[in-house]
């Protein structure tokens, strides 16, 4: 059940990007594949390490298994949504254009 919720809660904001208020570039985007693969690999590895660290810290603090599962679920949801806010524009995510209300 948690996997289905995770997939739905991550896919809905991705679909909502179609209604976002971002600026459209006049030229086609060119991707630097070496930089893209390096950054995505580092973010992926750091996300996995953060999940394991959170798991071990919560386990050592004496939290029950359902609480640990809920915290890891929330971590995965928040990480997916924050990635959308960070990558939606070239500048900082707190600058204009603001995200569309649908993304919230």
C-alpha positions in Angstrom: 0.0 0.0 0.0 2.8 2.4 0.9 4.5 1.8 -2.5 1.2 2.7 -4.3 0.8 5.9 -2.2 4.4 6.8 -2.8 4.0 6.4 -6.6 0.8 8.4 -6.7 2.0 11.2 -4.4 5.2 11.6 -6.5 3.5 11.4 -9.9 0.8 13.9 -9.2 3.1 16.9 -8.7 5.1 15.8 -11.8 1.9 16.0 -13.8 1.1 19.4 -12.2 4.3 20.9 -13.7 2.4 21.4 -17.0 0.5 24.2 -15.3 3.5 25.8 -13.6 4.6 29.5 -14.0 8.1 28.9 -15.2 9.8 30.9 -18.0 10.1 29.2 -21.3 13.4 29.3 -23.0 13.5 30.8 -26.5 16.2 28.3 -27.6 16.2 24.5 -27.2 17.8 23.2 -24.1 21.3 21.6 -24.4 22.2 19.2 -21.7 25.8 18.7 -20.5 25.5 14.9 -20.0 28.6 14.6 -17.9 27.4 17.2 -15.4 23.9 15.8 -15.5 25.1 12.3 -14.7 27.5 13.4 -12.0 24.9 15.5 -10.2 22.2 13.0 -10.5 24.5 10.2 -9.2 25.6 12.2 -6.3 22.0 13.2 -5.4 20.9 9.5 -5.7 23.7 8.2 -3.5 23.2 10.9 -0.9 19.5 10.2 -0.8 20.1 6.5 -0.2 22.7 7.3 2.5 20.3 9.8 4.1 17.6 7.1 4.2 19.9 4.6 5.9 21.2 7.2 8.3 17.6 8.2 9.3 16.7 4.5 9.7 19.6 3.8 12.0 19.2 7.0 14.0 15.5 6.3 14.6 16.2 2.7 15.5 18.9 3.7 18.0 16.6 6.3 19.5 14.1 3.5 20.3 11.3 4.4 18.0 8.9 1.6 17.0 8.9 0.0 13.6 5.6 1.7 12.4 7.0 5.1 13.4 10.3 4.4 11.5 8.3 3.3 8.4 6.2 6.5 8.5 9.2 8.7 8.9 11.0 7.0 6.0 7.8 7.3 3.9 7.6 11.1 4.7 11.3 11.5 3.9 10.8 9.9 0.4 7.8 12.1 -0.3 9.4 15.3 0.8 12.6 14.5 -1.2 10.6 14.0 -4.3 8.6 17.2 -4.0 11.6 19.3 -3.1 13.4 18.1 -6.2 10.6 19.6 -8.3 10.9 23.0 -6.6 14.7 23.1 -7.0 14.8 22.0 -10.6 11.8 24.0 -12.0 13.8 27.2 -12.8 17.4 28.2 -13.6 17.6 30.5 -10.6 16.9 30.0 -6.9 13.6 28.3 -6.0 12.5 31.2 -3.8 12.8 33.7 -6.7 10.1 34.7 -9.2 8.3 33.2 -11.0 6.6 31.6 -8.0 5.3 28.0 -8.4 1.7 27.7 -9.6 -0.9 27.1 -6.8 -1.5 23.6 -8.2 2.0 22.6 -7.2 1.3 23.4 -3.6 
